[in-house]
Amino acid sequence: MYDKELEDFLNDEPVKKVEKKEIIIDNDFKKLLWDLTSDEYENLKQSLIKDGCRDALILWGNTLIDGHNRYEICKAYDIEFRTIEKHFNSRKDVLYWIDENQLSRRNLLDWQQSISRGRLSKKYKLPNDGSRGNQVGKSQNVTSQTSLAKELGVSKMTLNRDEKFVDAYDKIVNEVGKDKAVEIVAKTSKQDVLKIAQLDKDDKEKVIEKLNSRTKYKSGTSIVKEVNKEKHFEERKVERPLNIKIYNDDCRNILKDLPDNSIDCILTDPPYAIDFVSSWKAYNKEDFEDSKNEILPLLKDVCILLQQKCKKDAHLYFFSSWMSYSLFENIISEYFDISNVIIWEKNNTSLVDFDKRYGFSYEQIIFCKQKGNNERMLRNKSSRDVVHFDRIANPDHTCEKPVKLLEYFIDNSTVENELVVDCFAGTFNSMVAARNLKRSYIGIELKNEFYKKGEIK
């Protein structure tokens, strides 16, 4: 269609092409120029075909420094164009002029303006070789970054931010190419670009894939977070045989022989220092004190060992009841940082004397980490501190936990083949959960009758 329009145009007014010398395209200069959108390019092409090339192409010697799109279209459609030459003392001056000239474009997007300003600002921090006084452009008398900021109508702080932004942009360009870099900066915020620049090349490619996916992300930040999270879990994967072991012993005896820094996750249900039979009738205070005096020193010994045997980024879950929580919390917090107290809502109640008290329908799980370490991520995107799992209707143990509940925590805190340890394993439902998820496991239970049930499982 456009060839016919060109033919009509040439027939109406025969012209001679006035190109006098071979024009050189310098890629370093060209990459500083902002590409037209497809619509802008099409409109320019139609205008050149219809009205000819009115604006001169600008050269430095034989090298084109402005008018690349017009030159490309004129060459393709044999349209006459003219050139004018500007004189610069150095290549650096040309680069400066291109950035300044780009800023004069009225259709620049905010991020494009930032990059052009950032490049100008960085150039003013280079040693002055005396050539700037001969620069062609409105800023030929600018002598400092402060005066440049004033001339461009922005603050010096804005120029400093622009410099960081252009550094991030250039880093992305160097690793994934200009087209993909433009796609990133056009679809994310400036702060996101700074974060994306810190990713390695493969992760930058993943960001681009997610930007083009149908999944709706709230922001570029959420994409970067997801990419980092995927990398976090990928780096933790270790190829090793799945290992399941159970012991009928005091957990302290087994823990002390484990290698230091070897446990990824503790998921355990310590004795609560009071039997749940007391929920049906008023418990004997003396019996409670006896149990407490036995259980709490045991829990302290276990915490001391776990502090040494757990990895620096390990996750630890301790089940508790409202009756024992304050006692457990005092001990556990001495050795670990408590991140959450998770409520397990059982969707039912334990048996109590309903004429005298409210039914027990929840337990607490103390979720904690090694002191000062918060590196291990949770796999689920939005883990809440209230979880809902049905209690076991006919338990083999007074405090038996459902496998699905235990799977939820194991899956959230570990990857395949990582090591889960249960110091008070009861009937070993934690072993079943770990095995289902292909995690290595060590379970320890002192009472022989419960250990026997674990052997069967």
C-alpha positions as CSV (number, residue, x, y, z in Angstrom):
1,M,0.0,0.0,0.0
2,Y,2.7,2.4,0.9
3,D,4.8,1.7,-2.2
4,K,1.8,3.0,-4.3
5,E,1.7,6.1,-2.2
6,L,5.4,6.6,-2.7
7,E,5.1,6.1,-6.4
8,D,2.3,8.8,-6.6
9,F,4.4,11.1,-4.4
10,L,7.5,10.7,-6.6
11,N,5.5,11.1,-9.8
12,D,4.0,14.4,-8.6
13,E,7.4,15.9,-7.7
14,P,10.5,14.2,-9.1
15,V,13.4,14.5,-6.8
16,K,17.1,13.5,-6.7
17,K,18.6,11.9,-3.7
18,V,21.2,14.1,-2.0
19,E,23.0,11.6,0.1
20,K,26.6,12.5,-0.4
21,K,28.5,10.1,1.8
22,E,28.1,6.8,3.5
23,I,26.4,7.1,6.8
24,I,27.8,5.1,9.7
25,I,25.6,3.7,12.5
26,D,27.3,3.5,15.8
27,N,25.7,1.0,18.2
28,D,26.9,2.8,21.3
29,F,25.1,5.9,20.2
30,K,22.1,4.1,19.0
31,K,21.5,2.2,22.2
32,L,21.1,5.6,24.0
33,L,18.0,6.4,21.9
34,W,14.5,5.5,22.9
35,D,12.7,3.3,20.5
36,L,9.4,4.4,19.0
37,T,6.3,2.4,19.8
38,S,5.0,0.4,16.8
39,D,2.2,3.0,16.4
40,E,4.7,5.9,16.5
41,Y,6.9,4.2,14.0
42,E,4.0,3.5,11.6
43,N,2.8,7.1,11.9
44,L,6.3,8.4,11.1
45,K,6.6,6.1,8.1
46,Q,3.3,7.3,6.7
47,S,4.3,10.9,7.2
48,L,7.6,10.5,5.5
49,I,6.0,8.7,2.5
50,K,3.4,11.4,2.2
51,D,5.3,14.6,2.9
52,G,8.9,13.6,2.6
53,C,11.7,14.0,5.1
54,R,11.5,17.6,6.3
55,D,13.9,17.4,9.2
56,A,17.6,16.9,8.6
57,L,19.5,13.9,9.9
58,I,22.3,15.0,12.2
59,L,25.8,13.6,11.8
60,W,29.1,13.8,13.6
61,G,31.5,13.3,10.8
62,N,30.0,10.4,8.9
63,T,28.3,9.0,12.0
64,L,24.5,9.4,12.5
65,I,23.7,10.8,15.9
66,D,20.0,11.8,15.5
67,G,17.3,10.6,13.0
68,H,17.9,6.8,13.0
69,N,14.2,5.9,12.4
70,R,13.9,8.5,9.6
71,Y,17.1,7.2,8.0
72,E,15.9,3.6,8.2
73,I,12.5,4.5,6.6
74,C,14.1,6.8,3.9
75,K,16.5,4.1,2.9
76,A,13.8,1.5,2.7
77,Y,11.5,3.7,0.6
78,D,14.1,5.6,-1.3
79,I,13.0,9.0,0.1
80,E,15.3,12.0,-0.2
81,F,16.8,13.3,3.0
82,R,19.3,15.9,3.9
83,T,22.0,16.0,6.6
84,I,23.6,18.6,8.8
85,E,26.8,18.1,10.7
86,K,27.6,19.0,14.3
87,H,31.1,19.4,15.6
88,F,32.2,17.9,18.9
89,N,35.7,17.7,20.4
90,S,35.3,14.2,21.7
91,R,33.1,11.1,21.7
92,K,32.1,11.9,25.3
93,D,30.6,15.2,24.1
94,V,28.6,13.3,21.5
95,L,27.2,11.0,24.2
96,Y,26.3,14.0,26.3
97,W,24.6,15.7,23.5
98,I,22.5,12.6,22.7
99,D,21.2,12.3,26.2
100,E,20.4,16.0,26.3
101,N,18.7,15.8,22.9
102,Q,16.6,12.8,24.1
103,L,15.3,14.8,27.1
104,S,13.9,17.4,24.6
105,R,11.5,14.8,23.3
106,R,8.0,15.6,24.6
107,N,6.7,12.0,24.6
108,L,9.3,10.5,26.9
109,L,8.0,8.3,29.7
110,D,9.0,9.1,33.3
111,W,11.5,6.2,33.4
112,Q,13.0,7.2,30.1
113,Q,13.5,10.8,31.5
114,S,15.1,9.3,34.6
115,I,17.6,7.3,32.6
116,S,18.6,10.2,30.3
117,R,18.9,12.6,33.4
118,G,20.9,9.9,35.2
119,R,23.4,9.6,32.3
120,L,23.8,13.4,32.1
121,S,24.4,13.6,35.8
122,K,27.0,10.8,35.8
123,K,28.8,12.6,32.9
124,Y,29.1,15.7,35.0
125,K,30.9,13.7,37.7
126,L,33.6,12.6,35.2
127,P,36.9,14.6,35.2
128,N,36.5,17.6,33.0
129,D,38.9,17.4,30.0
130,G,38.1,21.0,28.9
131,S,35.9,19.9,26.0
132,R,32.5,20.8,27.4
133,G,32.8,24.4,26.6
134,N,32.5,23.4,22.9
135,Q,29.4,21.2,23.3
136,V,26.5,22.0,21.1
137,G,23.4,22.2,23.3
138,K,21.5,24.4,25.7
139,S,23.6,23.1,28.6
140,Q,27.0,24.2,27.3
141,N,27.4,26.6,30.3
142,V,26.5,24.0,32.9
143,T,29.5,23.5,35.2
144,S,28.2,21.3,38.1
145,Q,25.6,18.7,39.0
146,T,23.8,21.4,41.0
147,S,23.5,23.7,38.1
148,L,22.4,20.8,35.9
149,A,19.7,19.9,38.3
150,K,18.5,23.5,38.2
151,E,18.5,23.6,34.5
152,L,16.6,20.3,34.2
153,G,14.0,21.5,36.8
154,V,14.7,18.7,39.3
155,S,16.5,18.4,42.6
156,K,20.0,17.2,43.1
157,M,18.6,14.3,45.1
158,T,16.5,13.3,42.1
159,L,19.6,13.2,39.9
160,N,21.3,11.0,42.4
161,R,18.3,8.6,42.3
162,D,18.4,8.8,38.5
163,E,22.1,7.7,38.6
164,K,21.3,4.6,40.6
165,F,18.4,3.9,38.3
166,V,20.5,4.1,35.1
167,D,23.2,1.9,36.7
168,A,20.5,-0.7,37.4
169,Y,19.0,-0.4,33.9
170,D,22.4,-0.7,32.2
171,K,23.2,-3.8,34.3
172,I,20.0,-5.4,33.1
173,V,20.7,-4.4,29.5
174,N,24.1,-6.0,29.6
175,E,22.7,-9.3,30.9
176,V,19.4,-9.8,29.1
177,G,19.5,-7.2,26.2
178,K,17.9,-3.9,25.6
179,D,14.4,-5.2,24.6
180,K,14.0,-7.2,27.7
181,A,15.4,-4.5,29.9
182,V,12.9,-2.0,28.5
183,E,10.1,-4.5,29.2
184,I,11.2,-4.8,32.8
185,V,11.4,-1.0,33.5
186,A,8.2,-0.3,31.6
187,K,6.2,-2.8,33.7
188,T,7.7,-2.3,37.1
189,S,8.5,0.5,39.5
190,K,11.9,2.2,39.8
191,Q,12.5,0.5,43.2
192,D,11.7,-2.8,41.6
193,V,14.2,-2.2,38.9
194,L,16.9,-1.7,41.5
195,K,16.0,-5.0,43.1
196,I,15.8,-6.9,39.8
197,A,19.3,-5.6,38.8
198,Q,20.7,-7.5,41.8
199,L,19.4,-10.8,40.6
200,D,21.6,-13.1,38.5
201,K,20.9,-13.5,34.7
202,D,18.7,-16.6,35.0
203,D,16.5,-15.0,37.7
204,K,16.2,-11.8,35.6
205,E,14.8,-14.1,32.8
206,K,12.4,-15.6,35.3
207,V,11.2,-12.1,36.2
208,I,10.5,-11.4,32.5
209,E,8.6,-14.7,32.2
210,K,6.4,-13.9,35.1
211,L,5.8,-10.4,33.8
212,N,4.4,-12.0,30.6
213,S,2.5,-14.7,32.3
214,R,-1.3,-14.6,32.9
215,T,-0.8,-14.7,36.6
216,K,-1.8,-11.3,38.1
217,Y,0.9,-10.0,40.4
218,K,0.3,-7.0,42.6
219,S,3.7,-5.4,41.8
220,G,7.2,-6.1,40.5
221,T,8.2,-6.4,44.1
222,S,5.9,-9.5,44.5
223,I,7.5,-11.0,41.4
224,V,11.1,-10.4,42.7
225,K,10.0,-11.9,46.0
226,E,8.6,-15.0,44.3
227,V,11.7,-15.5,42.2
228,N,13.9,-15.2,45.3
229,K,11.7,-17.6,47.1
230,E,11.9,-20.2,44.3
231,K,15.7,-19.8,44.3
232,H,15.8,-20.2,48.1
233,F,14.0,-23.5,47.9
234,E,15.9,-24.7,44.8
235,E,19.3,-24.1,46.6
236,R,18.2,-26.1,49.6
237,K,17.5,-29.2,47.5
238,V,20.0,-32.0,48.2
239,E,20.1,-35.3,46.4
240,R,20.5,-37.9,49.1
241,P,18.7,-41.2,50.1
242,L,15.6,-40.8,52.2
243,N,16.3,-42.0,55.8
244,I,13.6,-42.9,58.3
245,K,14.7,-43.9,61.9
246,I,12.7,-44.4,65.1
247,Y,14.0,-45.0,68.6
248,N,12.6,-46.2,71.9
249,D,14.7,-44.2,74.2
250,D,15.1,-40.9,76.2
251,C,15.4,-38.3,73.4
252,R,18.4,-36.7,75.2
253,N,20.4,-39.9,74.6
254,I,19.7,-39.8,70.8
255,L,20.0,-36.1,70.3
256,K,23.4,-35.8,71.9
257,D,24.8,-38.2,69.3
258,L,23.4,-36.4,66.2
259,P,25.8,-34.2,64.2
260,D,25.7,-30.6,65.1
261,N,23.9,-28.3,62.6
262,S,22.0,-31.2,61.0
263,I,18.3,-30.8,61.8
264,D,16.1,-28.8,59.4
265,C,12.8,-28.9,61.4
266,I,11.7,-29.9,64.8
267,L,8.1,-30.9,65.1
268,T,7.3,-32.2,68.5
269,D,4.6,-32.5,71.2
270,P,6.3,-32.4,74.7
271,P,4.4,-33.8,77.7
272,Y,2.1,-31.0,78.9
273,A,3.0,-31.5,82.6
274,I,-0.7,-32.4,83.1
275,D,-2.8,-35.3,81.8
276,F,-5.8,-34.4,79.7
277,V,-8.0,-36.6,82.0
278,S,-8.0,-33.5,84.3
279,S,-10.1,-31.7,81.7
280,W,-13.0,-33.8,82.8
281,K,-12.6,-33.3,86.5
282,A,-10.6,-30.9,88.6
283,Y,-7.0,-31.9,88.5
284,N,-5.0,-32.7,91.6
285,K,-2.7,-29.8,92.2
286,E,0.0,-31.9,93.8
287,D,0.0,-34.3,90.8
288,F,0.4,-31.3,88.5
289,E,3.4,-30.0,90.5
290,D,5.1,-33.4,90.4
291,S,4.6,-33.6,86.6
292,K,5.8,-30.0,86.1
293,N,9.0,-30.6,88.2
294,E,9.8,-33.6,86.0
295,I,8.8,-32.2,82.5
296,L,10.2,-28.7,82.6
297,P,13.8,-29.7,83.3
298,L,13.5,-32.3,80.5
299,L,12.2,-29.6,78.1
300,K,15.1,-27.3,79.1
301,D,17.7,-30.1,78.5
302,V,16.1,-30.8,75.1
303,C,16.2,-27.1,74.1
304,I,19.9,-26.9,75.0
305,L,20.6,-29.9,72.7
306,L,18.4,-28.6,69.9
307,Q,20.2,-25.3,69.9
308,Q,23.4,-27.1,69.0
309,K,21.9,-29.8,66.7
310,C,19.6,-27.7,64.6
311,K,20.8,-25.8,61.5
312,K,21.2,-22.1,61.9
313,D,18.0,-21.5,59.9
314,A,16.0,-24.4,61.3
315,H,12.2,-24.1,62.1
316,L,10.9,-25.5,65.4
317,Y,7.4,-26.3,66.3
318,F,6.4,-27.1,69.9
319,F,2.8,-28.1,70.7
320,S,1.4,-26.8,73.9
321,S,-1.9,-26.4,75.8
322,W,-3.3,-23.3,77.5
323,M,-2.4,-25.0,80.8
324,S,1.3,-25.4,80.0
325,Y,1.9,-22.6,77.5
326,S,3.4,-20.0,80.0
327,L,5.7,-22.6,81.4
328,F,6.9,-23.7,78.0
329,E,7.2,-20.2,76.7
330,N,9.6,-19.2,79.5
331,I,11.9,-22.1,78.7
332,I,11.8,-22.1,74.9
333,S,12.2,-18.3,74.6
334,E,15.5,-18.6,76.6
335,Y,17.1,-20.6,73.7
336,F,15.1,-19.6,70.6
337,D,13.3,-16.6,69.1
338,I,9.5,-17.2,69.1
339,S,8.1,-16.0,65.8
340,N,4.4,-17.0,66.3
341,V,2.0,-18.8,68.5
342,I,-0.1,-20.8,66.1
343,I,-3.6,-21.8,67.1
344,W,-4.8,-25.2,65.9
345,E,-8.6,-25.1,65.9
346,K,-9.8,-28.7,66.1
347,N,-13.2,-28.3,64.6
348,N,-14.5,-30.1,67.6
349,T,-14.0,-30.2,71.4
350,S,-12.2,-32.5,73.8
351,L,-14.4,-34.1,76.4
352,V,-14.9,-31.9,79.5
353,D,-17.5,-31.4,82.2
354,F,-19.6,-29.1,80.1
355,D,-21.7,-28.2,83.2
356,K,-18.7,-26.7,84.7
357,R,-16.4,-25.3,82.0
358,Y,-16.0,-24.5,78.3
359,G,-14.9,-27.2,75.9
360,F,-11.3,-27.3,74.8
361,S,-11.4,-26.8,71.0
362,Y,-7.8,-25.6,70.3
363,E,-4.1,-26.1,71.1
364,Q,-1.2,-23.8,70.7
365,I,1.9,-24.4,68.6
366,I,5.0,-22.4,69.5
367,F,6.8,-21.6,66.2
368,C,10.4,-20.5,66.7
369,K,13.9,-20.2,65.2
370,Q,17.5,-20.0,66.2
371,K,18.4,-16.8,67.9
372,G,18.9,-13.9,65.4
373,N,18.3,-16.1,62.3
374,N,15.3,-15.5,60.1
375,E,16.6,-16.8,56.7
376,R,14.5,-19.9,56.1
377,M,11.3,-19.1,54.2
378,L,7.9,-20.6,54.6
379,R,6.7,-22.3,51.3
380,N,3.1,-21.2,51.5
381,K,2.4,-17.7,50.2
382,S,0.1,-16.7,53.0
383,S,0.4,-18.8,56.1
384,R,-1.9,-17.7,58.9
385,D,-1.5,-18.2,62.6
386,V,-4.8,-20.1,62.9
387,V,-5.1,-23.5,61.2
388,H,-8.2,-25.7,61.0
389,F,-7.8,-29.5,61.1
390,D,-10.1,-32.1,62.6
391,R,-8.9,-33.8,65.8
392,I,-8.5,-37.5,65.8
393,A,-11.8,-39.1,66.9
394,N,-10.4,-42.3,68.4
395,P,-6.8,-41.5,69.3
396,D,-4.2,-44.1,70.3
397,H,-2.6,-41.4,72.5
398,T,-4.3,-38.8,74.6
399,C,-2.6,-36.0,72.6
400,E,-2.3,-37.7,69.2
401,K,-2.0,-35.2,66.3
402,P,-3.6,-35.7,62.9
403,V,-1.3,-36.5,60.0
404,K,-2.6,-33.7,57.8
405,L,-1.8,-31.1,60.4
406,L,1.7,-32.4,60.8
407,E,2.1,-32.5,57.0
408,Y,1.1,-28.9,56.8
409,F,3.9,-27.7,59.0
410,I,6.5,-30.1,57.5
411,D,5.7,-29.0,53.9
412,N,5.8,-25.3,54.9
413,S,9.2,-25.5,56.5
414,T,11.2,-28.1,54.6
415,V,11.9,-29.4,51.1
416,E,12.3,-33.0,50.1
417,N,15.1,-35.0,51.8
418,E,15.6,-32.4,54.6
419,L,15.6,-33.8,58.1
420,V,12.6,-33.6,60.4
421,V,13.0,-34.7,64.1
422,D,10.3,-35.4,66.7
423,C,11.7,-35.7,70.2
424,F,8.4,-36.9,71.7
425,A,7.0,-38.9,68.9
426,G,4.1,-40.6,70.7
427,T,2.5,-43.0,68.1
428,F,4.7,-41.6,65.3
429,N,2.1,-39.8,63.2
430,S,4.9,-37.3,62.5
431,M,6.8,-40.1,60.9
432,V,3.9,-40.9,58.6
433,A,3.7,-37.2,57.6
434,A,7.4,-36.9,56.9
435,R,7.4,-40.1,54.9
436,N,4.4,-39.0,52.9
437,L,6.3,-35.8,52.0
438,K,9.6,-37.6,51.3
439,R,11.5,-36.0,54.2
440,S,14.1,-37.8,56.2
441,Y,13.0,-38.4,59.8
442,I,14.2,-39.3,63.2
443,G,11.5,-40.0,65.8
444,I,12.1,-40.7,69.5
445,E,9.6,-42.1,72.0
446,L,10.3,-43.2,75.6
447,K,7.2,-45.2,76.3
448,N,7.4,-48.7,74.8
449,E,3.7,-49.1,74.2
450,F,3.6,-46.1,71.9
451,Y,6.9,-47.1,70.2
452,K,5.3,-50.4,69.3
453,K,2.5,-48.6,67.4
454,G,5.2,-46.6,65.5
455,E,6.9,-49.8,64.5
456,I,3.7,-51.0,62.9
457,K,3.2,-47.7,61.0
